[in-house]
Amino acid sequence: QAQLTESGGGSVQAGGSLRLSCAVAGHTFCTSYIAWYRQAPDKEREFVARITSEGNIGYEDSVEGRFTLSRDNAKGTVYLQMNNLLPEDTAMYYCKTVQCAVWGQGTQVTVSS
């Protein structure tokens, strides 16, 4: 299976930046395809970005051009660089192993206007 641990959340003003980290441990089958999701209060969890085992990266439309996903295999970590943050980006952010459907505990991002 896998274990995922998110970190890097915090509170910033609109226009600011944060870098989230997802430390991934476990079997390669489970850890090679990672996705980020977020859930705002009273809303459903939504897809944000993903990186496949082949390194293909995709983003949800509202974050395209502002968020950048990367992976450091040596450190076993997937990063979500978030720039030009907007108040509507406020949410709990989770990473997930797609093949094994394991979630991290989440990290809170709060963007004030």
N, C-alpha and C positions, 0 to 999 in steps of 0.2 A: 504494500500500500504506500501511502505517502503522508508526510506531515508538511504543512505550510504555515509560515508565520509572517504576518504582515507587520510593517513598521513604517514610520515616516510621516504619519498624519499630523495634523495640527490646525491652528487657526491663522488665517492670513487675510489681508484685505484684497479686494477685487484687483486684478492685475498682477497679483503676486504669483509665486511659484512654490511648488512642493515636489519632492521626489519620494515616491512610495517604493518600498522594497518588499519583495516576497521571497523569503528564504525557503527553499524547496529541498526536501530530503525524502529518499525512498527509491523504489525501483524505477529504473529508467522509463519503462513503459508508462508508468503513472506520472512521471515528472517532466516529460519532454514537451507536452502540449499544455500550456498554461493560459488561462484567461483571467481578466480582471472584470469584476462586476461592481455595481454600487447600488445602494438602497437609501433613498431619502425618506424622511418621516412620512408615514401615511401613503407611501408609493411602493410599487412592486420593484423587486430587484431587477436591474437592467444591465445588459452587456455594455462594456466600455472598450475593451481591446483584447486581442489575443495574439499569441505567437505559437506557431505550430512546431512540431518536431523538425520540420525542414527549414524553419526560420522564417516562414511566411507570416507577415504581420498584418492585422486588420484592425480598424477602428470604427466605433460608432460615429455616425455623421457629426454629431454636435461637438465631438472632441477632436475630430480630424484637423490637423494643422496646429493644434495646441498641446496635445499630449503625444509623448513619444515612448514607445515600449522598446526595451532592450533586455538582453540576457547576458550574464557573465557565467559561463558554464564552470569555470574554475572555482567560483565562489558559490555556485549552486543558487544563484539569486536572479530573479527577474525584477526589473526596475520599471516604474511608470513615472516618467518625468512629466509634470503637469505645469504648463506655463499659461500666462494670461488667464488665471482662474476667474471664474464668474460666480456670483452668489448661487446660481442654479447648479453649480458643481458640488454644493454642500451635500454630503451623504456619508454613510459608512461604506468604505471600500473593502472589497474582499477579493482574494485571489483563489483560484480553483484549478485543480488538475482535471482536464476535460475527460481523459480516458477513464479515470478512476473515480470521478465525481467526489473528490475530497475538497472541502472548503477550509480556508483559514478562519481565524477568529474575527478578523476585520480590524480596520484602523479608521478613525474618524477624521474627516476633512471638513472644516468649516470655513466658509468664505464670506466675509462681511462686505457690505457695500459702502 
